Every structure is written in C-alpha cells, then in structure tokens.
Amino acid sequence: MMRALVTFIRTEELTQARAAKLLGVTQPRISDLTRGKIHLFSIDNLVVLLAAAGLRVDLKFKKAA
C-alpha cells in the first residue's frame, strides 16, 4: 500500500507539500511515507490515504494450502 502511494505521488509529479495537502496530512508524514517508515503507518491509515488519492484497495483471502 505504501508503494502504491509513493508511485501515485511520483506519477502525478507531486511535491511533498502538494501531496500532503491533497492527502490531508502534513509534509513530514509524506516524508515518512516516501522513506518507507512502515512502522509509523497502520493499515487503516494507509487505506484512508489511498482513498484520498482516489485509489481503491481490494483484499483477497484464500485458505492456506
């Protein structure tokens, strides 16, 4: 999910400040995202950020083999 957000930011050629405004977070939060600081983001938070970016999350579950 973090990779999808970083890809979105790069594809749209957004500055960290512009990405922060678009996603409703602070610029340091975008910095944490782009630096891959996974421990600072919950799954819930990433889903909210993806939604703000106009991206949809699909989860699939399978029975273990």
N, CA, C and O atoms as a printed pandas DataFrame, in Angstrom:
     atom_number atom_name residue_name chain_id  residue_number  x_coord  y_coord  z_coord
0              1         N          MET        A               1    0.822   -1.181    0.000
1              2        CA          MET        A               1    0.000    0.000    0.000
2              3         C          MET        A               1    0.871    1.252    0.000
3              4         O          MET        A               1    0.568    2.244   -0.663
4              5         N          MET        A               2    1.956    1.179    0.756
5              6        CA          MET        A               2    2.863    2.331    0.765
6              7         C          MET        A               2    3.476    2.535   -0.617
7              8         O          MET        A               2    3.609    3.668   -1.077
8              9         N          ARG        A               3    3.843    1.453   -1.271
9             10        CA          ARG        A               3    4.417    1.569   -2.609
10            11         C          ARG        A               3    3.422    2.207   -3.578
11            12         O          ARG        A               3    3.801    3.030   -4.411
12            13         N          ALA        A               4    2.166    1.827   -3.467
13            14        CA          ALA        A               4    1.138    2.397   -4.343
14            15         C          ALA        A               4    1.030    3.901   -4.124
15            16         O          ALA        A               4    0.888    4.657   -5.085
16            17         N          LEU        A               5    1.095    4.338   -2.883
17            18        CA          LEU        A               5    1.018    5.764   -2.585
18            19         C          LEU        A               5    2.238    6.517   -3.111
19            20         O          LEU        A               5    2.111    7.595   -3.692
20            21         N          VAL        A               6    3.404    5.946   -2.904
21            22        CA          VAL        A               6    4.625    6.598   -3.390
22            23         C          VAL        A               6    4.608    6.651   -4.921
23            24         O          VAL        A               6    4.994    7.663   -5.507
24            25         N          THR        A               7    4.172    5.587   -5.561
25            26        CA          THR        A               7    4.053    5.573   -7.012
26            27         C          THR        A               7    3.078    6.644   -7.485
27            28         O          THR        A               7    3.344    7.342   -8.464
28            29         N          PHE        A               8    1.960    6.773   -6.797
29            30        CA          PHE        A               8    0.980    7.804   -7.125
30            31         C          PHE        A               8    1.604    9.197   -7.037
31            32         O          PHE        A               8    1.441   10.013   -7.944
32            33         N          ILE        A               9    2.307    9.461   -5.961
33            34        CA          ILE        A               9    2.930   10.770   -5.754
34            35         C          ILE        A               9    3.941   11.057   -6.868
35            36         O          ILE        A               9    3.991   12.168   -7.396
36            37         N          ARG        A              10    4.737   10.058   -7.219
37            38        CA          ARG        A              10    5.748   10.249   -8.266
38            39         C          ARG        A              10    5.118   10.382   -9.643
39            40         O          ARG        A              10    5.528   11.235  -10.431
40            41         N          THR        A              11    4.127    9.552   -9.942
41            42        CA          THR        A              11    3.451    9.592  -11.240
42            43         C          THR        A              11    2.772   10.936  -11.469
43            44         O          THR        A              11    2.805   11.486  -12.570
44            45         N          GLU        A              12    2.160   11.450  -10.416
45            46        CA          GLU        A              12    1.479   12.746  -10.514
46            47         C          GLU        A              12    2.450   13.922  -10.389
47            48         O          GLU        A              12    2.056   15.084  -10.490
48            49         N          GLU        A              13    3.719   13.596  -10.168
49            50        CA          GLU        A              13    4.780   14.597  -10.024
50            51         C          GLU        A              13    4.442   15.633   -8.947
51            52         O          GLU        A              13    4.605   16.838   -9.143
52            53         N          LEU        A              14    3.970   15.130   -7.814
53            54        CA          LEU        A              14    3.597   15.999   -6.702
54            55         C          LEU        A              14    4.799   16.278   -5.811
55            56         O          LEU        A              14    5.615   15.391   -5.561
56            57         N          THR        A              15    4.901   17.493   -5.341
57            58        CA          THR        A              15    5.876   17.784   -4.295
58            59         C          THR        A              15    5.336   17.184   -2.999
59            60         O          THR        A              15    4.156   16.843   -2.911
60            61         N          GLN        A              16    6.190   17.058   -2.011
61            62        CA          GLN        A              16    5.710   16.549   -0.722
62            63         C          GLN        A              16    4.653   17.472   -0.136
63            64         O          GLN        A              16    3.682   17.003    0.459
64            65         N          ALA        A              17    4.828   18.757   -0.294
65            66        CA          ALA        A              17    3.850   19.715    0.235
66            67         C          ALA        A              17    2.508   19.566   -0.466
67            68         O          ALA        A              17    1.466   19.575    0.189
68            69         N          ARG        A              18    2.519   19.428   -1.784
69            70        CA          ARG        A              18    1.269   19.278   -2.545
70            71         C          ARG        A              18    0.604   17.942   -2.233
71            72         O          ARG        A              18   -0.617   17.873   -2.093
72            73         N          ALA        A              19    1.400   16.883   -2.126
73            74        CA          ALA        A              19    0.860   15.566   -1.785
74            75         C          ALA        A              19    0.220   15.599   -0.399
75            76         O          ALA        A              19   -0.846   15.022   -0.184
76            77         N          ALA        A              20    0.874   16.272    0.529
77            78        CA          ALA        A              20    0.339   16.377    1.886
78            79         C          ALA        A              20   -1.014   17.077    1.883
79            80         O          ALA        A              20   -1.947   16.638    2.556
80            81         N          LYS        A              21   -1.117   18.150    1.137
81            82        CA          LYS        A              21   -2.376   18.892    1.070
82            83         C          LYS        A              21   -3.466   18.032    0.437
83            84         O          LYS        A              21   -4.591   17.983    0.934
84            85         N          LEU        A              22   -3.136   17.362   -0.648
85            86        CA          LEU        A              22   -4.090   16.506   -1.338
86            87         C          LEU        A              22   -4.578   15.350   -0.461
87            88         O          LEU        A              22   -5.759   15.004   -0.480
88            89         N          LEU        A              23   -3.665   14.761    0.303
89            90        CA          LEU        A              23   -3.997   13.591    1.119
90            91         C          LEU        A              23   -4.461   13.961    2.529
91            92         O          LEU        A              23   -4.878   13.091    3.294
92            93         N          GLY        A              24   -4.388   15.230    2.868
93            94        CA          GLY        A              24   -4.874   15.679    4.170
94            95         C          GLY        A              24   -3.971   15.344    5.335
95            96         O          GLY        A              24   -4.438   15.094    6.446
96            97         N          VAL        A              25   -2.664   15.340    5.071
97            98        CA          VAL        A              25   -1.685   15.070    6.132
98            99         C          VAL        A              25   -0.606   16.152    6.075
99           100         O          VAL        A              25   -0.663   17.052    5.238
100          101         N          THR        A              26    0.362   16.055    6.961
101          102        CA          THR        A              26    1.461   17.025    6.969
102          103         C          THR        A              26    2.573   16.584    6.016
103          104         O          THR        A              26    2.650   15.417    5.632
104          105         N          GLN        A              27    3.421   17.523    5.646
105          106        CA          GLN        A              27    4.555   17.208    4.776
106          107         C          GLN        A              27    5.507   16.205    5.436
107          108         O          GLN        A              27    5.999   15.307    4.753
108          109         N          PRO        A              28    5.785   16.326    6.754
109          110        CA          PRO        A              28    6.649   15.310    7.374
110          111         C          PRO        A              28    6.049   13.891    7.293
111          112         O          PRO        A              28    6.779   12.902    7.239
112          113         N          ARG        A              29    4.724   13.814    7.286
113          114        CA          ARG        A              29    4.069   12.498    7.162
114          115         C          ARG        A              29    4.334   11.913    5.775
115          116         O          ARG        A              29    4.550   10.709    5.640
116          117         N          ILE        A              30    4.316   12.761    4.745
117          118        CA          ILE        A              30    4.635   12.303    3.383
118          119         C          ILE        A              30    6.101   11.884    3.309
119          120         O          ILE        A              30    6.437   10.907    2.640
120          121         N          SER        A              31    6.964   12.615    3.988
121          122        CA          SER        A              31    8.374   12.248    4.038
122          123         C          SER        A              31    8.543   10.854    4.649
123          124         O          SER        A              31    9.299   10.032    4.133
124          125         N          ASP        A              32    7.834   10.596    5.749
125          126        CA          ASP        A              32    7.891    9.269    6.374
126          127         C          ASP        A              32    7.435    8.191    5.396
127          128         O          ASP        A              32    8.014    7.107    5.335
128          129         N          LEU        A              33    6.395    8.504    4.637
129          130        CA          LEU        A              33    5.853    7.564    3.659
130          131         C          LEU        A              33    6.881    7.259    2.569
131          132         O          LEU        A              33    7.141    6.097    2.257
132          133         N          THR        A              34    7.460    8.309    1.998
133          134        CA          THR        A              34    8.399    8.109    0.895
134          135         C          THR        A              34    9.710    7.474    1.350
135          136         O          THR        A              34   10.415    6.863    0.546
136          137         N          ARG        A              35   10.037    7.612    2.619
137          138        CA          ARG        A              35   11.255    6.977    3.161
138          139         C          ARG        A              35   10.997    5.541    3.626
139          140         O          ARG        A              35   11.908    4.862    4.099
140          141         N          GLY        A              36    9.736    5.082    3.486
141          142        CA          GLY        A              36    9.425    3.688    3.797
142          143         C          GLY        A              36    9.372    3.354    5.273
143          144         O          GLY        A              36    9.643    2.217    5.661
144          145         N          LYS        A              37    9.031    4.320    6.098
145          146        CA          LYS        A              37    8.960    4.078    7.541
146          147         C          LYS        A              37    7.654    3.348    7.888
147          148         O          LYS        A              37    6.707    3.935    8.411
148          149         N          ILE        A              38    7.643    2.069    7.581
149          150        CA          ILE        A              38    6.454    1.229    7.705
150          151         C          ILE        A              38    5.875    1.247    9.110
151          152         O          ILE        A              38    4.655    1.259    9.277
152          153         N          HIS        A              39    6.719    1.248   10.103
153          154        CA          HIS        A              39    6.264    1.169   11.490
154          155         C          HIS        A              39    5.424    2.372   11.921
155          156         O          HIS        A              39    4.775    2.323   12.966
156          157         N          LEU        A              40    5.425    3.434   11.144
157          158        CA          LEU        A              40    4.658    4.633   11.502
158          159         C          LEU        A              40    3.254    4.665   10.897
159          160         O          LEU        A              40    2.493    5.600   11.145
160          161         N          PHE        A              41    2.908    3.643   10.099
161          162        CA          PHE        A              41    1.622    3.633    9.408
162          163         C          PHE        A              41    0.830    2.371    9.725
163          164         O          PHE        A              41    1.347    1.257    9.639
164          165         N          SER        A              42   -0.432    2.567   10.091
165          166        CA          SER        A              42   -1.327    1.422   10.289
166          167         C          SER        A              42   -1.999    1.105    8.957
167          168         O          SER        A              42   -2.015    1.931    8.045
168          169         N          ILE        A              43   -2.540   -0.078    8.860
169          170        CA          ILE        A              43   -3.279   -0.457    7.657
170          171         C          ILE        A              43   -4.452    0.493    7.454
171          172         O          ILE        A              43   -4.715    0.928    6.333
172          173         N          ASP        A              44   -5.147    0.812    8.522
173          174        CA          ASP        A              44   -6.283    1.732    8.425
174          175         C          ASP        A              44   -5.857    3.074    7.850
175          176         O          ASP        A              44   -6.529    3.622    6.977
176          177         N          ASN        A              45   -4.751    3.596    8.336
177          178        CA          ASN        A              45   -4.268    4.888    7.860
178          179         C          ASN        A              45   -3.903    4.834    6.386
179          180         O          ASN        A              45   -4.201    5.764    5.638
180          181         N          LEU        A              46   -3.264    3.760    5.965
181          182        CA          LEU        A              46   -2.882    3.622    4.561
182          183         C          LEU        A              46   -4.115    3.542    3.660
183          184         O          LEU        A              46   -4.125    4.109    2.567
184          185         N          VAL        A              47   -5.143    2.847    4.112
185          186        CA          VAL        A              47   -6.382    2.756    3.333
186          187         C          VAL        A              47   -7.009    4.138    3.180
187          188         O          VAL        A              47   -7.498    4.480    2.103
188          189         N          VAL        A              48   -7.001    4.930    4.242
189          190        CA          VAL        A              48   -7.542    6.298    4.183
190          191         C          VAL        A              48   -6.734    7.142    3.192
191          192         O          VAL        A              48   -7.313    7.884    2.399
192          193         N          LEU        A              49   -5.425    7.037    3.230
193          194        CA          LEU        A              49   -4.577    7.792    2.307
194          195         C          LEU        A              49   -4.805    7.357    0.863
195          196         O          LEU        A              49   -4.863    8.194   -0.038
196          197         N          LEU        A              50   -4.934    6.061    0.644
197          198        CA          LEU        A              50   -5.209    5.560   -0.704
198          199         C          LEU        A              50   -6.535    6.094   -1.221
199          200         O          LEU        A              50   -6.632    6.493   -2.381
200          201         N          ALA        A              51   -7.547    6.106   -0.381
201          202        CA          ALA        A              51   -8.853    6.633   -0.773
202          203         C          ALA        A              51   -8.752    8.114   -1.125
203          204         O          ALA        A              51   -9.356    8.569   -2.097
204          205         N          ALA        A              52   -7.993    8.860   -0.338
205          206        CA          ALA        A              52   -7.813   10.290   -0.604
206          207         C          ALA        A              52   -7.107   10.507   -1.946
207          208         O          ALA        A              52   -7.310   11.526   -2.606
208          209         N          ALA        A              53   -6.283    9.546   -2.336
209          210        CA          ALA        A              53   -5.575    9.626   -3.612
210          211         C          ALA        A              53   -6.445    9.140   -4.769
211          212         O          ALA        A              53   -6.038    9.204   -5.930
212          213         N          GLY        A              54   -7.633    8.658   -4.450
213          214        CA          GLY        A              54   -8.521    8.152   -5.494
214          215         C          GLY        A              54   -8.200    6.732   -5.908
215          216         O          GLY        A              54   -8.567    6.300   -7.001
216          217         N          LEU        A              55   -7.521    6.010   -5.045
217          218        CA          LEU        A              55   -7.157    4.621   -5.309
218          219         C          LEU        A              55   -8.020    3.696   -4.465
219          220         O          LEU        A              55   -8.436    4.054   -3.364
220          221         N          ARG        A              56   -8.287    2.510   -4.986
221          222        CA          ARG        A              56   -9.144    1.549   -4.291
222          223         C          ARG        A              56   -8.320    0.350   -3.836
223          224         O          ARG        A              56   -7.406   -0.087   -4.536
224          225         N          VAL        A              57   -8.643   -0.169   -2.678
225          226        CA          VAL        A              57   -7.965   -1.333   -2.126
226          227         C          VAL        A              57   -8.873   -2.547   -2.278
227          228         O          VAL        A              57  -10.038   -2.510   -1.882
228          229         N          ASP        A              58   -8.340   -3.615   -2.848
229          230        CA          ASP        A              58   -9.053   -4.887   -2.946
230          231         C          ASP        A              58   -8.248   -5.930   -2.170
231          232         O          ASP        A              58   -7.059   -6.114   -2.432
232          233         N          LEU        A              59   -8.879   -6.601   -1.233
233          234        CA          LEU        A              59   -8.226   -7.659   -0.466
234          235         C          LEU        A              59   -8.834   -8.999   -0.849
235          236         O          LEU        A              59  -10.045   -9.111   -1.040
236          237         N          LYS        A              60   -7.996  -10.001   -0.957
237          238        CA          LYS        A              60   -8.460  -11.350   -1.245
238          239         C          LYS        A              60   -7.898  -12.277   -0.191
239          240         O          LYS        A              60   -6.744  -12.151    0.219
240          241         N          PHE        A              61   -8.724  -13.207    0.240
241          242        CA          PHE        A              61   -8.306  -14.200    1.210
242          243         C          PHE        A              61   -8.462  -15.574    0.623
243          244         O          PHE        A              61   -9.454  -15.870   -0.044
244          245         N          LYS        A              62   -7.471  -16.424    0.875
245          246        CA          LYS        A              62   -7.509  -17.799    0.407
246          247         C          LYS        A              62   -7.181  -18.728    1.572
247          248         O          LYS        A              62   -6.429  -18.377    2.481
248          249         N          LYS        A              63   -7.749  -19.884    1.518
249          250        CA          LYS        A              63   -7.441  -20.896    2.512
250          251         C          LYS        A              63   -5.998  -21.360    2.290
251          252         O          LYS        A              63   -5.566  -21.598    1.162
252          253         N          ALA        A              64   -5.275  -21.479    3.397
253          254        CA          ALA        A              64   -3.885  -21.920    3.317
254          255         C          ALA        A              64   -3.820  -23.336    2.746
255          256         O          ALA        A              64   -4.675  -24.176    3.024
256          257         N          ALA        A              65   -2.799  -23.573    1.955
257          258        CA          ALA        A              65   -2.648  -24.892    1.312
258          259         C          ALA        A              65   -2.164  -25.930    2.286
259          260         O          ALA        A              65   -1.984  -27.089    1.914
